[in-house]
Amino acid sequence: MYQFNLSATKSYMEVLPAAVVTTLLLSGLAILASIFVGIAGALCRTSNVRVLRFIGGAYVELLRNIPLLIVIYLVYFGLAQLGLRISGFTSALIALTLNAGAYMTEMIRGGLAAIGKGQFEAARSQAMTAPQIYRYIVMPQVFRIIYAPFGNLCIGIVLGSALASIVGVEDVTSWMHTVGSNSFRYLEAFLMAGAIYLALAQTINLLRIGTGRWLLSHSPSATRQ
């Protein structure tokens, strides 16, 4: 009968922190990059130029309907076939960014749709430029609208980063496979990795809740009260 023994993974613990750092770095960079991709995509989706709207829509529909695993393979092996060889980490980062950017695009587009046109007209009447309007008026309001789904998307990016191990990224999932194959303690390795991803996801969730409470306490209505 199988005997559960978590201490059997003790000899592999010294390399676990590096694996966690790799997961955090990959996820953090993907979140940051997807924000810029999402802003650009949302602006294309709401543009008055038909070609830009088509490009933005095609990007969203394409990337939202292809599994992340396939996107990683396409980036890693597809670029190599074209003569461009990049590391597994870079391939995973590009794939995660493209995938999350599609969802970020729709999220930000929804936030932009909630901003009344009158605010744009009022800002233009004050001689504000388009970059100033978006920086000081539009985007702060958009963030108040989308902070909750944004937190959920960040959790999805962290969990999706687990697929990076298939292209040689030495993250938490890669550590899990190494421990399992070397010690034959797969259950212990799976539980350890699951606990780490759970802790990361719940940390993001707590930050999301804290952000919501801060935004609520600093909202214009709360200030007037």
Residue pairs with C-beta under 8 A, 6 or more apart in sequence:
2 187
4 187
4 188
5 185
5 188
6 188
6 191
6 192
8 183
8 185
8 188
9 179
9 183
9 185
9 188
9 189
9 192
12 175
12 178
12 179
12 182
12 183
15 175
16 172
16 175
16 192
18 170
19 170
19 171
19 172
19 174
19 175
20 172
20 196
22 89
22 169
22 170
22 171
22 172
23 158
23 161
23 162
23 171
23 172
23 196
23 200
24 200
26 89
26 92
26 93
26 96
26 161
26 164
26 169
26 171
27 96
27 154
27 157
27 158
27 161
27 200
29 93
30 93
30 96
30 97
30 100
30 157
30 161
31 100
31 154
31 157
33 93
33 97
33 101
34 96
34 97
34 100
34 101
34 104
34 153
34 157
35 104
37 97
37 98
37 100
37 101
37 104
37 105
38 100
38 101
38 103
38 104
38 105
38 107
38 108
39 108
41 56
41 59
41 60
41 101
41 102
41 104
41 105
41 108
41 109
42 56
42 104
42 105
42 106
42 108
42 109
42 111
42 112
43 52
43 56
44 52
44 53
44 55
44 56
44 59
45 53
45 56
45 57
45 60
45 105
45 106
45 109
46 53
46 109
46 112
46 113
47 53
47 56
56 105
59 101
59 102
59 105
60 102
60 105
60 106
62 102
63 71
63 98
63 99
63 101
63 102
64 102
64 103
64 106
68 95
68 96
68 99
68 160
68 163
69 163
69 166
71 95
71 98
71 99
72 91
72 92
72 95
72 163
72 164
72 166
72 167
73 166
74 95
75 91
75 94
75 95
75 98
76 86
76 88
76 91
76 92
76 95
76 167
79 85
79 86
79 91
86 94
87 168
88 164
88 167
88 168
88 169
89 164
89 169
91 167
92 161
92 163
92 164
92 167
92 169
96 157
96 160
96 161
96 164
99 160
100 153
100 156
100 157
100 160
103 153
103 156
104 150
104 153
107 146
107 149
107 150
107 153
108 142
108 146
110 145
110 146
111 141
111 142
111 143
111 145
111 146
112 138
112 142
114 141
114 142
114 145
115 138
115 141
115 142
119 137
119 138
120 133
120 138
123 132
123 133
123 137
124 133
128 136
128 137
143 150
144 215
144 219
147 208
147 211
147 212
147 215
148 208
148 212
150 208
151 204
151 205
151 207
151 208
151 211
152 208
154 204
154 208
155 201
155 204
155 205
158 197
158 200
158 201
158 204
159 197
159 201
161 171
162 171
162 172
162 173
162 197
163 173
164 171
164 173
165 171
165 173
165 174
165 177
168 174
172 193
172 196
172 197
173 193
175 189
175 193
176 189
176 190
176 192
176 193
177 189
179 185
179 188
179 189
179 192
180 186
180 189
180 190
183 189
216 222
